[in-house]
Amino acid sequence: MPDMNGPYKPGTPCWIDLMVPDQQAALDFYRDLFGWQGEIGPPETGGYSVCTLKGKPVAGIMRASNPDGSTPDPMPPTVWTTYLSTDGIDATAKSVTDAGGSVMMGPMDVMDLGRMAVVTDPTGAVVGLWQPGTFDGAGIVNEHGALTWNELNTGDTGAAAAFYSAVLPVTTAPTQLPGAEGYTEFKVADRAVAGMMDLSALPPGVPPHWLAYFSVDDVDSVQDAAVRAGGSVMAPAFDMPAGRMAVLADPQGGTFAVITPTMPGQAD
């Protein structure tokens, strides 16, 4: 069921957004790659763009800027941020610090849309929190060009599991997917909503991070299209237990994964 109606259960990834130096260039890249529609937003929202697919929100794209609107120096890294749903962001933010994490931003109101915060877990991965108001998050998932999975890559899976279970109603368990030994699933109400893997499986020097996966009909053709549009390939298309996937980066360095899944996504 790709259309989402109603709020996401607490602990579930519900939204993603991207901070970039050149907002219009990012809007153009993802429009051509995934078919998203979006334009630079009004000044009262800081120009924030809510990109849509089939008329439903799929992701946000914003220009990197200081609180006063000036250009940062140095420019922060271009990254996709995963947001986890919560029904009480102030209490969740307090739990973050109690559990050894840190609050980077917020909690704060985003007009009547909801309340947000950005935090760092004890292993160094940055993640957002979202308490919905009039906006629940992604309105379409698990379709070509839409979010289908989120994955934490960390150097200490035990510490990360303890942290997220302490701050949100999630549990962790080894996956039962054959051929994916060592992979951990985050579960909400006994349904897998996200994954976790150890950084040792990635090239040296990759920092802890949350990775967004987009569902696509043909990984190889999307990989080729990304390269033609100035993107780069971090991990070429390959087959794995959950489907065929690739890890790509947009022309400004934002890393994301694409997958043609052979199993249901997080919101099925």
C-alpha positions as CSV (number, residue, x, y, z in Angstrom):
1,M,0.0,0.0,0.0
2,P,2.2,2.9,-1.3
3,D,-0.1,5.8,-0.2
4,M,0.3,6.7,3.5
5,N,-2.7,8.0,5.5
6,G,-2.5,9.1,9.1
7,P,0.5,9.6,11.3
8,Y,3.5,7.2,11.3
9,K,3.8,5.1,14.5
10,P,6.5,6.5,16.9
11,G,9.9,5.2,16.0
12,T,9.2,4.8,12.3
13,P,11.2,6.8,9.7
14,C,8.6,9.3,8.4
15,W,10.5,11.9,6.4
16,I,13.8,12.8,4.7
17,D,15.3,16.0,3.6
18,L,18.5,17.2,2.0
19,M,20.6,20.4,2.7
20,V,22.6,21.5,-0.3
21,P,24.6,24.6,-1.4
22,D,22.6,24.8,-4.7
23,Q,18.9,24.1,-4.0
24,Q,17.7,24.6,-7.6
25,A,20.4,22.3,-9.0
26,A,19.3,19.6,-6.5
27,L,15.6,20.1,-7.4
28,D,16.5,19.6,-11.1
29,F,18.6,16.5,-10.5
30,Y,16.0,14.6,-8.4
31,R,13.2,15.7,-10.8
32,D,15.0,14.2,-13.7
33,L,16.1,11.1,-11.8
34,F,12.9,10.2,-9.9
35,G,10.2,12.4,-11.4
36,W,9.7,14.6,-8.4
37,Q,8.1,18.0,-8.7
38,G,9.2,20.9,-6.5
39,E,10.2,24.5,-6.4
40,I,11.9,26.8,-4.0
41,G,9.6,27.7,-1.2
42,P,8.5,31.1,0.2
43,P,10.8,33.2,2.4
44,E,8.7,32.5,5.5
45,T,9.7,28.8,5.2
46,G,13.3,29.6,4.5
47,G,12.8,28.6,0.9
48,Y,12.2,25.0,2.0
49,S,11.0,22.8,-0.9
50,V,8.6,20.0,-0.4
51,C,9.0,17.7,-3.3
52,T,6.1,15.6,-4.5
53,L,5.4,12.5,-6.5
54,K,2.0,11.9,-8.0
55,G,0.9,14.9,-6.0
56,K,2.0,13.5,-2.6
57,P,5.0,14.7,-0.5
58,V,8.1,12.5,-0.8
59,A,11.1,14.6,0.5
60,G,12.4,18.0,1.4
61,I,15.2,20.0,-0.2
62,M,16.7,23.1,1.4
63,R,19.5,25.5,0.8
64,A,22.3,25.3,3.3
65,S,22.3,28.6,5.3
66,N,22.9,30.1,8.7
67,P,19.9,31.0,10.9
68,D,20.2,34.6,9.7
69,G,20.0,33.4,6.1
70,S,23.7,34.0,5.3
71,T,25.8,31.4,3.5
72,P,27.8,29.2,5.9
73,D,31.6,29.2,5.8
74,P,32.7,26.5,5.7
75,M,29.7,24.9,3.9
76,P,28.3,21.9,5.8
77,P,28.4,18.5,4.2
78,T,25.6,17.7,1.8
79,V,23.6,14.9,3.4
80,W,20.1,13.3,3.5
81,T,18.6,13.4,7.0
82,T,16.3,10.7,8.1
83,Y,13.5,11.8,10.6
84,L,11.9,9.4,13.1
85,S,8.4,10.0,14.2
86,T,7.6,10.7,17.8
87,D,4.4,11.7,19.6
88,G,6.2,13.8,22.2
89,I,9.3,15.4,20.9
90,D,10.3,17.3,24.0
91,A,10.3,14.1,26.1
92,T,12.1,12.3,23.3
93,A,14.8,15.0,23.1
94,K,15.3,14.7,26.9
95,S,15.6,11.0,26.5
96,V,18.3,11.5,23.8
97,T,20.6,13.4,26.3
98,D,19.8,11.0,29.1
99,A,20.8,8.1,26.9
100,G,24.1,9.6,25.9
101,G,23.2,11.4,22.7
102,S,23.2,15.1,22.0
103,V,20.6,17.6,20.7
104,M,22.0,19.6,17.8
105,M,18.9,21.6,17.0
106,G,15.4,22.1,18.5
107,P,12.9,21.0,19.5
108,M,11.1,23.8,17.6
109,D,7.8,24.5,15.9
110,V,7.6,24.4,12.2
111,M,4.5,26.6,11.8
112,D,1.5,24.3,12.3
113,L,3.1,21.5,10.4
114,G,4.7,19.9,13.5
115,R,7.8,20.1,15.7
116,M,11.3,19.0,14.8
117,A,14.7,18.4,16.3
118,V,18.0,17.1,15.0
119,V,20.1,14.9,17.3
120,T,23.2,12.8,17.3
121,D,23.2,9.3,18.7
122,P,26.1,8.1,20.9
123,T,27.9,6.5,18.0
124,G,28.0,9.8,16.0
125,A,25.1,9.3,13.5
126,V,22.8,12.3,13.0
127,V,19.1,11.7,12.8
128,G,16.0,14.0,12.9
129,L,12.9,13.7,15.1
130,W,9.4,14.7,13.9
131,Q,6.3,15.2,15.9
132,P,3.4,15.7,13.4
133,G,1.0,18.5,13.5
134,T,-0.9,19.0,10.2
135,F,2.0,17.2,8.3
136,D,2.6,13.5,9.0
137,G,5.6,13.0,6.6
138,A,6.0,11.2,3.4
139,G,2.6,10.7,1.7
140,I,3.8,8.0,-0.7
141,V,6.3,5.2,-0.2
142,N,7.6,2.0,-1.8
143,E,6.9,3.2,-5.4
144,H,9.4,4.1,-8.1
145,G,11.1,7.3,-6.9
146,A,9.8,7.2,-3.3
147,L,11.4,6.3,0.0
148,T,11.3,2.6,0.8
149,W,13.9,2.0,3.6
150,N,16.2,3.7,6.0
151,E,19.4,2.2,7.4
152,L,21.8,3.1,10.2
153,N,25.5,2.5,9.5
154,T,27.4,2.6,12.8
155,G,30.6,1.5,14.4
156,D,28.9,0.2,17.5
157,T,25.6,-1.6,16.7
158,G,25.1,-2.6,20.4
159,A,25.3,0.9,21.7
160,A,23.1,2.2,18.9
161,A,20.5,-0.5,19.6
162,A,20.4,0.4,23.3
163,F,20.1,4.1,22.5
164,Y,17.2,4.0,20.0
165,S,15.3,1.5,22.2
166,A,15.7,3.9,25.1
167,V,14.5,7.0,23.3
168,L,11.7,5.6,21.1
169,P,9.3,2.6,21.2
170,V,11.5,0.4,19.0
171,T,13.1,-3.0,19.4
172,T,16.0,-4.5,17.5
173,A,16.5,-8.1,16.3
174,P,18.7,-9.9,13.8
175,T,17.1,-10.1,10.4
176,Q,15.5,-13.4,9.4
177,L,16.3,-12.8,5.8
178,P,18.5,-15.6,4.4
179,G,21.9,-14.4,3.3
180,A,21.8,-11.2,5.4
181,E,23.5,-12.6,8.5
182,G,24.8,-9.8,10.7
183,Y,22.1,-7.3,9.7
184,T,19.8,-5.9,12.4
185,E,16.2,-4.7,12.0
186,F,14.5,-1.9,14.0
187,K,11.0,-3.0,14.7
188,V,7.9,-1.0,15.8
189,A,5.0,-3.2,17.0
190,D,6.9,-6.2,15.6
191,R,7.1,-4.8,12.1
192,A,10.5,-4.0,10.6
193,V,10.7,-0.3,9.9
194,A,14.5,0.3,9.4
195,G,17.8,-1.5,9.4
196,M,21.3,-1.3,10.9
197,M,24.6,-2.6,9.8
198,D,28.2,-2.3,11.1
199,L,30.5,0.2,9.4
200,S,33.2,-2.5,9.1
201,A,31.3,-3.6,5.9
202,L,32.0,-0.2,4.3
203,P,35.2,1.4,3.1
204,P,37.5,2.8,5.8
205,G,36.8,6.4,6.9
206,V,33.0,6.3,6.2
207,P,31.4,8.1,9.3
208,P,28.3,6.8,11.1
209,H,25.2,7.8,9.2
210,W,21.6,7.1,8.3
211,L,21.2,6.1,4.6
212,A,17.9,6.6,2.7
213,Y,16.8,4.0,0.1
214,F,14.6,4.9,-2.8
215,S,12.6,2.3,-4.6
216,V,13.2,2.1,-8.4
217,D,12.0,-0.1,-11.2
218,D,15.5,-0.6,-12.7
219,V,18.5,0.1,-10.6
220,D,21.0,-0.1,-13.5
221,S,19.2,2.4,-15.6
222,V,18.8,4.8,-12.7
223,Q,22.5,4.4,-11.9
224,D,23.4,5.3,-15.5
225,A,21.0,8.3,-15.5
226,A,22.6,9.6,-12.2
227,V,26.0,9.5,-13.7
228,R,24.9,11.2,-16.9
229,A,23.4,14.0,-14.8
230,G,26.7,14.5,-12.9
231,G,26.3,12.2,-10.0
232,S,28.7,9.5,-9.0
233,V,28.6,5.8,-8.0
234,M,29.6,4.9,-4.5
235,A,28.7,1.2,-4.8
236,P,27.8,-0.1,-8.3
237,A,24.6,-2.0,-8.8
238,F,24.7,-5.5,-7.2
239,D,22.3,-8.2,-6.1
240,M,21.7,-8.8,-2.4
241,P,19.1,-10.6,-0.3
242,A,16.5,-7.8,-0.3
243,G,16.9,-7.1,-4.1
244,R,19.2,-5.3,-6.5
245,M,20.7,-2.0,-5.2
246,A,23.3,0.6,-5.8
247,V,24.6,3.5,-3.6
248,L,24.9,6.8,-5.5
249,A,25.8,10.4,-4.8
250,D,24.2,13.5,-6.4
251,P,26.4,16.1,-8.0
252,Q,26.7,18.0,-4.7
253,G,27.7,14.9,-2.7
254,G,24.4,13.8,-1.1
255,T,24.6,10.0,-0.8
256,F,21.5,7.8,-1.2
257,A,20.7,4.2,-2.2
258,V,18.4,2.9,-4.9
259,I,16.9,-0.6,-4.8
260,T,14.5,-2.8,-6.8
261,P,13.2,-4.7,-3.8
262,T,12.2,-8.4,-3.8
263,M,10.5,-7.9,-0.4
264,P,8.0,-5.4,1.1
265,G,9.3,-2.0,2.1
266,Q,8.9,-0.3,5.5
267,A,5.4,0.8,5.1
268,D,3.7,-2.2,3.5
